[in-house]
Amino acid sequence: MAQFRDAGFDLVLGIGGGSAMDAAKAIAGLLGTGNSVIDHLEGVGPEIPYQGPAVPFIAVPTTAGTGSEATKNAVLSRPGEEGFKKSFRDEALVAKLAIVDPALLESCPPTVLAANGMDAFTQLLESFVSARANPLTEALAWSGMEAFGKGFFAAWQGEGESAAAGCSKIAYASLISGICLAQTGLGAVHGLASPLGAFFPIPHGVVCGTLVAEASEVNIAALLEREPDNPALDKYRRVACLLAGRAFSDRDEALDALVKTLRMWTEKLSLPRLGAYGVNEAHIDKVVAGSRGSSMKTNPIVLADGEVAEIVSRRL
């Protein structure tokens, strides 16, 4: 950063996936200061309040996943045994302009579309059932999930007009997921994504795609057992109906169908298990301990350590 601070840049342009945009966002925030990003990362350094000024940042996403073009946080990581994956967060970091062009998604490899798309869907689902959800975010998340359901597999599988139309829908879904998560927070999947992404070389979208079915099932079981009147249960039911395109005879049937659908997606997309990246039973306690950050705090129900561990162990 030091070599660029005196160059007088007028703006920072971030083109790429979530990591590229988050890096650009952090650079834009630091060019006008004398600080290191470590000074501002949550839970890592001294957590000095960010005072700015930030250089204007323009976001051009070329994948559909993180929604970083609509958020105020730059997620940065240092992978390894003692690694971290934390946020540099401030309103001044929000992009001044986001150029969301679905045509940029058309050259994405299917594996990238699969992982990133499941990140976007997970963010929409977790925002929808979040403990901080409100009628406005619920409406937005629902709209995003509708678009995702109509467009994702067309974009992933297809060519020509169907793929182009699918890319348009998932670009929208990703943008909406970023808007929603900025207001509601997320949930157990993203709580686990922080330590898993810090300790292992696992792409964020893969974490989301491989865990969303199991986390949903564990959440649902905990809600049925301890908080049967929690509105999140009816929200899960509604999502099941949306994805299936039909109503169900009762809530339990719908909840079971939702988990089955998410598991089917995981298998259809050939999303790797955590074990493919070196995660094993010996790591679970450390991963669970590292999962209690901001995302886990907005999960629709507080999960016990054993329940969080169960989510991980099912996908080793």
N, C-alpha and C positions, 0 to 999 in steps of 0.2 A: 504493500500500500504506500509506503513512504516515497517510492520513486514516482508515483503518479499524483501525489497530493498537490504538487506545485504546477501541474500541467494545465490547470484551468479548464477541466472538462465541464461542458455545459449540461450533459446528461449521461446516463448509463442506459444502454439498450441490452436487455436480456432476451436472447433467442434460444429456445430449447425446451427441455423438460423441466420438471420441478426443481431439480438440483441446480441447473444452470440459472434459472430465474431467481432462486434463493441466493445463489452466490452473487448475482448481479445486484440484487436488492441490498445485500449486506455491504457490497462495495459502494453503492450509492449512499448508504448511510454513514460510511466511514471516511469518504474522501474529504469531507469538510471538517473532520475532527483529527485530533492527534492520538486517538485511542486505538487499541487493538480490539478486535471483535470479542476476545475473551473477557474484556472488561464488562461487556454487556450481556453475555450469554446467561440465561437463567440456570441457576444451579451448578455453575461451573466456576466462574471467577468471582471478582468482588461485587458483581451485579450493580455496577455504577448506573444510576438513572441516565438514560440517553437524553442529551440536550440538543442534538443536531449541530449544525444544519445538515439536511440530507440533500444530495444532488438529485434532481428529478430522475425518476426511473420509469422506463417504458418496457412493458412486458409483451413478448410475442411467443405464446406457447406453441410448441410443435408436437406436443403429446396431449392426451386428454386424461388427466389423472389427479394431480395435486390441487388444482385450483389456485395455485400460488399467485396467479395474476390478479387475484381478488383479495389477498390477505395481507396483514401487516407484519407477519413474522417470516424471518429467514431461518429455515431449519438447517443447522450445520452440524457436521459430525466429525469425529476423530475415531475411526474404527480400531479395535484391538481389545485385548483383555481388560484394560483399564480405560476403554474408550467412552465416548459420550455422543449423544445425539440430542441437541438442545436448540432452543429458539432464541434468536435476537429479535426482539419484538417492540415495535413502536408504530403509532399511527403515521408518523412521518415517512415510514418505509413503504406505504401503500403506493402502488403504481399510479402515476399521473395519467397514464393511458395504457389500456390493454387492447392489443390487436388480436382478436380471436378469429383466425381464418381456418375453417375446417379443411380447406385444401391442403394445408400443411400436414395434416394427419395421414393423408392418402399414401405417403411413402413409408409410414411406420411399419416395421416388421410385425407380423402377427403376435410374436411373443411380447413385444413392447405394448401393443394395443391391449393384449390380454391383461397383463399385470397392471398397467396404468388405468385401464377401464375399471378393473375391480377396486382399485383405490378410490376412484371417483364414486362408484356405487357405495362402497363402504362408508365414505364420508357422508353421502346423502342419507343412508340408513341410520348411521349413528347420530347425525344431526336430528333426524326425524324423531327418534326415540329418546333423545338427550334429556337429562333432568332440567336443562335450561331452555328447552324448546318453547316456542310461543306460537300463536296462530299464524303470524307472518312467516316465520321460518318453516313451520310445518307445510304451509302452502307452497313455498319455494322448493323445499326438499321433495315434496310430492311431484311437482312439475318436473324436477330433475330426474326422478326415478321413472316417471312416465316416458320421458325422452330416452333415457338409457335403455329401458325395456324394449322400446321400438327400434332403436338404432344400433345397439352394441354388436349383436351377432352379425348383422348385415355388414357393419364396418370391418369386423374381424375376419369374416369368411369371404366376403364378396369382392367383386370387381365391378367397374362401370358405375352406372347410375345408382344402383342399390347401395354400393359401398360409399359413394359420395354423400348420399342422403343420410346414411348411418353415421358418417363422420360428422356431419352437421349436428346431429342429435347428441352425440357423445361430447362434442366440443361444448355444446350448451350445458349438458349435464355436469361437466367438469367445472365450468365457470360457476354454475349455481352451487356446486358443492363447496367451493371456496367461500362464496358469500355466506352460505349457511354456517359452516364451521366457525367462521369468524365471530358469529353471534352466539352460537350454542355450545361450542366445544364439541368433543367427540365421545369416544367410549373405549371399551376394553381392547378392541383390536389396535387402535392407535396408542393406547397405553402400553401395550406389549411391543408395538413397532419401535418405540424409542430404545429400550435396551437391546432388542434383537438387532436393530440396525447399527447400534453402537458396538456391540461385541462380535458381530459376525458379518461377513461380506454378502449380505442378503439384500436385494433390491426392495425398496419400500412397498412397491405394488405387489410383489410376491408375498410379503408378509400379510398384507390385507387380503389378498385373494385366497391364500391358503388357510387363513384363520377365521374369516367372516362367518362361515357356516357354524363352526364349532363355538365361537363366541356367542352367536345368536342363540344357539341351543342352550348353552350354559346360562345365559341371561334369562331366557324364557323359563327354564326350570327353577332358577332362583326366585324369579318373580311369582311364579305359580305357588311356590312353597311359602314364601315370606311376605309377599305383597300382592295378593291376588286381585286387588282393586287398583293397582297401579295402571294409569292410562297407557303406559308403554305396551302392555299386553294387547290392547285393542289396536294400537298402531301396528304392531307386528302382524296382527290378523289382517289388517287392511292392506299391508304390503304384500302379504301372501295372495290376496285376491287380485291385486294389481298385476303381479307377475304371472299368475295363472290365467288371468283373463276371465275369471269366473268367481262366483260366490261359493262358500263352503257351508255344509250343513250345521257345523258348530265350530266354536273357537279352537278347540283342541285339534280338530282335523286341519284347520287352516294353519295353525302354528307348526304342526308336523310337516305340512306341505311346503311351508317356507324353508325350513331347514333342508328338506330333500331337494328343493330347487337350487339352493345355494351350493349344496354338495355336488349336485349334477353339474353346475357351472364349473366348480373347481376341477372336477374330473375332465369335463369336456375341453377345458382350456389347458389341460396338462400342467397345472401349476405345481411346482415342486413342493415337496415336504421340507420342513425345517432341517431335517437330518441331512439333506443334500448340501447344506452349508456348514455342517459341522456341529449343529446343535444336538445335544444328547441329554439323557436324564440327569446327568451330573450338573448340568447348567441351569436346571429349572429354577432352583431356589434363588439364584442370582438374578435371573431374568424377572421372576416375580417381584423381587425386592426393588428392581429398577423400574417397575411398571406403574408405580403409584404417583405419577406426575399429573399434570393438568388434565390430560385427556381422560384418565381413569376417574377423575373427580366428577365428571359429568355423565358417566355411565348411568343408565336408568335405575340401577340398583347397586349398592355396595357389595362387591364380591369378596368372599373370604379368600385367603391365600390359596387354599386347596382348590377352590373353583377356578382361580386364574391359572394355577398349575395344570389343571385338567385341560384347559383350552390348548396349552402348549403341548402337553404330552400326547394328545390325540393326533397331532400333525408332525410328530418326530419322524 
